Structures are given as structure tokens and as C-alpha cells.
Amino acid sequence: NAGTYTLTLEGKGNFTGTTSASYTIAKATPQLSDFNIPVLTAVDYTGEYITVAPPTSIREGMGEVYLTGGNGIINAGNHTITFGVHDGKNYKAASGFEYGTLTVNKVDHPMEVTNAIVGIGLKQIDLTTRVTMEFGYALSFEFVTPEEERHGCQINGATFTSGNEPGTVTVRATVQEGTDYLTTSKEFTVEVVEEGGV
């Protein structure tokens, strides 16, 4: 182990007396090869903080290992992680060791849609009321139904206007890509009825 030691020599037989000498075993400098480093595997974004296990030392007397850049990871992207080690019994403190890059994948936006019913004759509904999603993302709407089968219905921005004929059309809602989410689309129907509806 590292430390300062005293060596005492004592004579025997025709040799009498003692003599002492001190010597020091210096602490070693940690090397990357002194550690077992876990393999980083890409994970999907969940909205929860990600726990990264620190490397472990294969050397006796190594100090406590700590991560740099591996704590508090939550968002999608590529996160570079390094690590260091505190001063230990046999090894000095050191830092700046490369751990690796953790990739957090973007995922589909957790949006939900519900169908709508609207009366004929230029009745209007706000299509955003048919979508449940996280606030702050760009949302757009378009027809899936071909134009000749829309019964005169129109979409302007997020406003749906019914035509003068009953029928059902399909609408696609699309949330644009963001920091943690991919561009995501879901479809729902708007039924145009002669009686009832909005």
C-alpha cells in the first residue's frame, strides 16, 4: 500500500547494533485501464431522469468514482459522459476519463384524438379540441379524405367548416418534431349530420 514506512536492520552474530531507514511508496496515478466501464446502450425518451451506473475499479485502494455529465440526463440527444475518481488509499485523484456517449432517442408524441360530430350547413368546430397533447408544440390539420368525397367540408387552420351534405370525412392531426418527440400524426373522423352535432 502507499505510505511512508520505516525499515529497521538489526545485526546478529558478529554484527551488533541497529540501523533504520525510511522509504515512501507513492500513490499511483489512475489509468483508464484500471476501470471496468459499462457499455452504454441507447434508450428512449420517457420524461424521467436516466440513471447511469458509474464505472468500477479493478484496483485495490482506488478512491470513489464519480460521473461528470452522467447525472440529470432526461432529454433526447447524444450525451457525452466522463468520470473521475477521488483520492484513495493507493491512488491519486484524477478526472476527465472518457466513459462514452449515451443516446436518448426521440419518440412519438403521446397525443390522443377523438372523433367529432357536426351539423350540416357551414357549422364550425375547433379541431384542436379533438386533440390531447402536451402544450407548446405546433399542430396542423389536413384532410385524408379525397376532395371529391368531402361533401363540401373545409379546413382552414384549425377550423373545420361543414358542407351542405351529410357524410363522414377523415382528418389527420400532425404534431411537429420537437426536442424530445418525433413528428407524429393521428387520424380521426368528423361526421356531418342533418340533425344534432355542434
Salt bridges, closest charged atoms under 4 A:
ASP34 OD1 - ARG59 NE 2.85
ASP87 OD2 - LYS27 NZ 2.76
GLU112 OE2 - LYS186 NZ 3.78
GLU142 OE2 - ARG172 NH1 2.91
GLU165 OE1 - HIS151 ND1 3.62
GLU177 OE2 - LYS106 NZ 2.78
GLU187 OE2 - ARG172 NH2 3.30
